[in-house]
């Protein structure tokens, strides 16, 4: 299908989604009031910090020589974001702090009603606090919604997603694990056995539209938990792989989240059977049972499933996305059933705080992280102050206290403080197609500005090149997008004013151009509405 038509269809669908979200508050007052009346559990707090950083997404092996790094968007510095655990009936106060350089937001699929699920756009340097109640048990995705869905495809693809577990009131005790499957679309990846030649890549819109991910990751890395494959002829995949460990015969519960953003997961345990508990029972006090002792379960994009399994004998079992191309791309993990497995021998970041815990994160995981450098330090008093200071920003007007409720404060996996705060605020909700020309085209022969490869990453050294261009009045300037994702050329500033008052390219796909003739002298600032840290200037003499 013609790429422009596909992209136009995508943007049209996104516009309709954004419209429906914008109108949702006018049709959901009954849902919100019902939620406010329910739940006498604890009040818990979590702080999620949005930032951009370079992360390792594939180990050094024959499939990916030298390993692969990527310019990611993260919550709390990791892909995936930390697993958050609450009980059914608990109130969760969420603070989103934006320490990145572009607009971010949050969408909690466990939230019931727009004021509970959605944070709204949070500009760089700003924060926002709001609340949701654990209405229904299960495991649910949360993810960045970008700027009111504008650019959501890129933010999710770049790593801004995690899972929230809502424990039911009658949950059976089990050893629990958190695993997130996801896809990566990398403009620097040249394919299996080639890799990136040491280049840290960024989002590729062409691979995304054609549903051709370079990697399928488990908890942020391809083959993260697979040391090798092959019995006679062995292929080493990850010499530093951690393994999941269980006791033979013990009940295990797996919170499997598929962040997508495009493809489903055909989940299967090699040598095992699975029982699937999704949705709720009729009384809404326990999980619904969808499938018992079956081989494979389909988890669509943006969904989570609660998988229960007992591994009968000692030995190695393997959890896979049984689409074989996805196994090659990284979608698998090894489980070892062994008698000396303990209740706390989890791979890093996979432990889930159990039902009735006062913490939103697993205490064992928090202790391990603290020992490794303090990345998971509990900050109860600090988060309490954040909650108090940010109450005025609560976008649903709900109080933080309820009758009979106790209060617990904690940050999840806690804070990544290495990202610098930016002041750009961004804008842009345009849903038009790819403009190739604009303005009066009758001026003199023009000059060219290149949108540099990798510009969707704030760590890139070049964006609009040259960043300042000086021309004579009557000159037609051409911008060419040589990056692999969408950008805009929009007059004005991300910090204020009226963006696009003088000129606006709308979305420019890779390889597309935009032209504008500057008829009058002056200084014209411009920026990218999707990546507002990208700034340029045209000076007209």
C-alpha positions, -999 to 999 in steps of 0.1 A, spaced: 0 0 0 12 35 -7 31 47 23 15 81 23 -20 66 23 -11 43 51 3 72 71 -27 93 64 -50 65 76 -30 62 108 -32 99 115 -69 100 107 -75 72 132 -54 89 158 -73 121 153 -106 103 159 -92 86 190 -80 120 203 -115 135 196 -132 107 215 -109 112 245 -115 149 244 -153 143 245 -152 115 270 -156 136 302 -191 148 289 -204 112 288 -188 95 318 -200 114 349 -219 83 361 -187 62 359 -167 87 379 -193 90 407 -196 52 410 -158 50 414 -157 77 440 -181 58 462 -162 24 461 -131 12 479 -120 14 515 -84 2 510 -51 19 515 -40 51 499 -7 46 481 16 69 462 39 64 432 62 88 414 71 82 378 98 103 362 99 108 324 132 112 308 152 103 277 184 81 279 205 57 260 199 20 269 212 -14 259 184 -34 241 204 -64 228 235 -82 241 266 -88 220 261 -121 201 262 -135 166 227 -120 159 237 -86 171 275 -81 168 287 -57 194 253 -54 210 227 -28 204 220 5 222 190 28 216 180 64 224 150 55 245 122 74 263 118 60 298 99 62 331 123 60 360 152 52 337 142 17 326 125 -3 299 99 -13 309 88 11 336 85 -5 371 56 -28 380 32 -11 404 12 -33 428 -20 -24 446 -50 -42 461 -85 -41 448 -101 -11 465 -69 8 471 -65 44 459 -33 51 440 -20 87 439 3 91 409 28 118 403 43 123 369 74 144 368 87 154 334 125 157 335 128 151 297 130 175 268 96 169 252 60 166 263 50 134 281 19 120 297 4 88 312 -25 66 304 -33 39 330 -55 12 315 -65 3 351 -81 37 355 -119 38 351 -129 71 337 -109 98 320 -100 117 352 -85 84 366 -68 70 335 -53 100 319 -28 126 333 -30 150 304 0 166 288 29 175 311 55 199 298 92 196 304 100 207 340 64 203 352 47 176 372 11 165 379 -6 144 405 -39 126 401 -56 94 415 -72 62 405 -89 34 424 -82 -3 419 -117 -11 407 -110 -44 389 -84 -70 395 -58 -81 369 -27 -68 352 -30 -37 331 -7 -17 308 2 19 315 21 40 289 29 75 277 2 92 257 26 118 244 9 152 238 -28 143 237 -20 113 214 2 134 192 33 113 187 20 84 210 32 58 185 68 70 189 67 74 227 54 38 233 78 24 207 107 42 225 100 24 258 75 44 278 53 16 292 49 -6 323 24 -27 341 1 -22 371 -12 -52 391 -44 -50 410 -46 -79 434 -81 -94 439 -95 -98 474 -95 -136 473 -61 -143 456 -44 -176 462 -7 -173 472 18 -179 445 53 -169 434 47 -140 410 67 -126 381 65 -95 359 73 -99 322 67 -73 294 69 -81 257 75 -52 233 88 -43 199 116 -20 188 118 -1 155 154 11 152 167 33 123 203 22 130 197 -16 129 207 -32 96 192 -66 105 203 -100 120 240 -108 119 248 -72 110 235 -50 138 242 -13 142 280 -11 140 280 7 173 255 34 164 228 42 190 196 43 169 163 60 173 127 55 161 120 44 125 85 53 113 89 32 81 96 0 100 68 9 124 42 14 97 52 -18 79 51 -37 112 87 -48 108 104 -46 143 141 -52 146 137 -67 181 111 -83 203 121 -76 238 114 -92 272 116 -65 299 135 -42 276 161 -64 260 161 -91 233 170 -125 248 175 -109 282 168 -142 300 182 -167 274 218 -178 278 220 -199 246 201 -222 223 212 -254 208 221 -288 224 245 -302 198 255 -269 182 252 -241 207 245 -205 198 253 -182 227 228 -154 230 234 -137 264 264 -146 286 249 -124 314 214 -138 312 195 -141 345 171 -171 348 137 -174 363 138 -199 391 108 -219 406 103 -250 428 89 -280 410 52 -283 417 47 -248 432 21 -225 419 36 -196 399 17 -165 386 30 -146 356 18 -111 349 25 -110 311 20 -76 295 22 -69 258 31 -33 253 31 -38 215 28 -13 201 16 -33 170 18 -71 173 2 -97 196 20 -123 216 12 -160 212 23 -170 247 34 -206 254 55 -224 280 76 -251 263 71 -283 283 44 -266 304 6 -259 305 -11 -226 313 -43 -214 330 -54 -180 321 -72 -157 346 -83 -125 329 -112 -102 337 -132 -107 368 -157 -132 382 -194 -122 386 -189 -109 422 -159 -88 411 -138 -102 440 -116 -125 420 -101 -130 386 -121 -146 358 -109 -180 345 -107 -179 307 -87 -211 299 -75 -241 320 -45 -263 313 -40 -251 277 -9 -247 255 -11 -212 241 -28 -179 248 -31 -149 226 -23 -115 242 -32 -86 219 -12 -53 219 -18 -30 249 -31 -59 270 -20 -80 300 -29 -115 310 -25 -133 343 -10 -167 335 -8 -194 362 14 -224 357 29 -253 377 61 -268 365 59 -305 375 95 -317 372 130 -303 377 145 -290 345 144 -261 320 111 -246 306 109 -218 282 83 -190 279 80 -178 243 61 -157 219 55 -187 196 56 -167 164 90 -180 154 103 -148 139 96 -131 172 117 -158 190 146 -151 167 141 -114 174 143 -120 212 109 -129 225 117 -158 249 128 -164 285 142 -194 304 126 -209 335 145 -234 357 126 -256 381 149 -266 409 145 -278 445 167 -251 460 148 -222 445 138 -196 471 110 -172 476 133 -142 467 154 -154 438 139 -132 411 157 -118 381 162 -80 386 130 -60 382 106 -90 378 94 -93 415 58 -81 422 47 -67 456 23 -93 469 -13 -88 479 -18 -68 511 17 -53 508 21 -18 520 45 -12 492 37 -5 455 70 -22 445 85 -55 456 106 -49 487 131 -76 476 135 -58 443 139 -24 461 165 -39 484 185 -53 455 184 -20 436 195 -1 467 224 -24 472 233 -20 435 235 18 438 203 32 453 181 32 422 152 18 441 155 38 474 123 43 492 115 80 497 84 80 519 87 115 533 98 130 500 69 114 481 45 126 509 56 161 504 53 158 466 17 145 471 8 174 494 25 200 472 9 187 440 -26 183 453 -36 216 437 -26 200 403 -49 170 408 -69 171 376 -100 152 389 -105 170 421 -105 139 443 -91 141 478 -63 118 488 -80 105 519 -110 82 523 -129 69 553 -112 40 569 -82 43 546 -46 41 557 -19 59 537 13 45 523 39 65 503 65 51 480 83 58 447 85 29 422 120 17 412 127 50 421 143 79 405 164 84 375 180 117 381 206 118 353 183 134 327 184 171 325 153 192 326 143 212 296 121 242 293 105 234 260 67 230 262 58 219 227 26 221 209 10 205 179 -21 184 174 -21 186 136 -34 155 119 -28 165 83 -9 145 57 26 151 44 28 186 30 55 189 4 51 226 -4 38 257 14 36 295 11 42 315 -21 64 295 -45 72 324 -68 103 337 -50 139 335 -59 158 302 -60 161 289 -24 184 275 2 181 241 19 179 231 56 182 194 64 164 177 93 193 155 105 191 117 109 184 108 146 167 141 153 140 124 173 166 118 201 174 148 223 210 135 225 215 140 188 242 166 180 223 181 150 187 188 144 179 215 118 212 220 98 222 247 96 204 258 128 204 294 116 201 303 80 205 339 66 189 347 33 177 377 13 140 387 11 123 368 -16 143 336 -10 125 302 -10 138 280 17 135 242 15 135 219 45 142 182 38 136 155 63 165 130 62 154 113 95 135 81 97 105 95 116 80 124 114 89 160 121 74 194 115 87 229 106 64 252 125 70 289 130 71 303 165 85 290 197 76 260 219 78 283 249 48 305 239 31 325 213 10 311 185 28 282 167 23 281 130 12 317 126 37 324 98 43 289 83 36 253 92 47 221 73 23 197 91 39 163 94 69 156 72 78 119 67 113 108 59 124 120 25 97 147 22 103 184 18 86 216 27 92 250 11 84 286 22 92 319 6 103 347 29 90 379 15 97 404 43 128 410 64 129 398 100 140 369 122 118 338 121 121 312 148 107 277 142 106 243 159 92 208 156 59 203 174 66 166 180 101 171 193 101 207 207 138 207 217 144 209 179 147 246 171 159 266 141 160 302 128 158 319 95 171 355 93 158 375 64 178 406 53 
